[in-house]
Amino acid sequence: MRTTPDSRSTTMAFDPFGEPVAQGVAEACPTASGDRTARRVGGAVFWTLALVILAGRIYAYDMPAVQSVATYAAQAVALR
């Protein structure tokens, strides 16, 4: 929160967009450090689950084209 000295020796508070807000409103709003931590933890859990699900789908992927390519690769390795 930025404050600017005024000629009447009062301070003015500003919102994140630079608009002035009343001092009572600025004092009533707590800092959001707990919310920021929860958001980061939630994002980490979300992306971890997304990657685990994606890895599971890739591992369990059962398509004939993939199997035939794997068979040809195994045969090519066996011929060497």
C-alpha positions in Angstrom: 0.0 0.0 0.0 1.5 3.3 -1.0 0.9 6.4 1.0 1.3 10.0 0.0 1.8 12.9 2.4 -0.8 15.5 2.1 -0.6 19.2 3.0 -3.0 18.5 5.9 -0.5 15.8 7.2 -2.9 12.9 6.5 -2.0 9.9 4.5 -3.9 8.5 1.5 -4.1 4.8 0.6 -4.2 3.4 -2.9 -5.6 0.2 -4.3 -3.5 -2.1 -6.6 -4.7 -0.1 -9.7 -3.5 3.2 -8.2 -6.9 4.6 -7.3 -7.2 6.3 -3.9 -9.3 4.5 -1.3 -10.6 5.7 2.0 -8.2 5.2 5.0 -10.9 3.1 6.9 -11.2 0.7 4.0 -7.5 0.3 3.7 -7.1 -0.4 7.4 -10.0 -2.9 7.4 -8.5 -5.1 4.6 -5.8 -7.5 5.9 -2.9 -8.6 3.8 -3.4 -11.7 1.7 -0.2 -13.6 2.4 -2.2 -16.7 3.6 -4.3 -16.6 0.5 -1.2 -16.4 -1.6 0.3 -19.5 0.1 -2.9 -21.5 -0.3 -3.1 -20.5 -4.0 0.5 -21.7 -4.6 -0.1 -25.0 -2.7 -3.3 -25.5 -4.6 -1.6 -24.9 -7.9 1.2 -27.3 -7.1 -1.3 -30.0 -6.2 -3.3 -29.4 -9.3 -0.4 -29.6 -11.7 1.1 -32.6 -9.9 -2.2 -34.5 -10.3 -2.5 -33.4 -13.9 1.0 -34.7 -14.7 0.4 -38.0 -12.9 -2.9 -38.5 -14.8 -1.2 -37.7 -18.1 1.7 -40.1 -17.3 -0.8 -42.8 -16.4 -2.7 -42.4 -19.6 0.5 -42.5 -21.7 1.7 -45.6 -19.8 -1.7 -47.4 -20.2 -2.1 -46.2 -23.9 -3.2 -49.3 -25.9 -3.4 -48.7 -29.6 -2.5 -51.2 -32.3 -0.3 -48.7 -34.1 1.9 -48.2 -31.1 2.1 -52.0 -30.6 3.0 -52.5 -34.2 5.7 -49.9 -34.1 7.1 -51.4 -30.9 7.1 -54.9 -32.6 8.9 -53.6 -35.6 11.5 -51.8 -33.4 12.0 -55.1 -31.4 12.5 -57.0 -34.7 15.0 -54.4 -36.0 17.0 -54.6 -32.8 16.9 -58.5 -32.9 18.2 -58.5 -36.5 21.3 -56.5 -35.6 
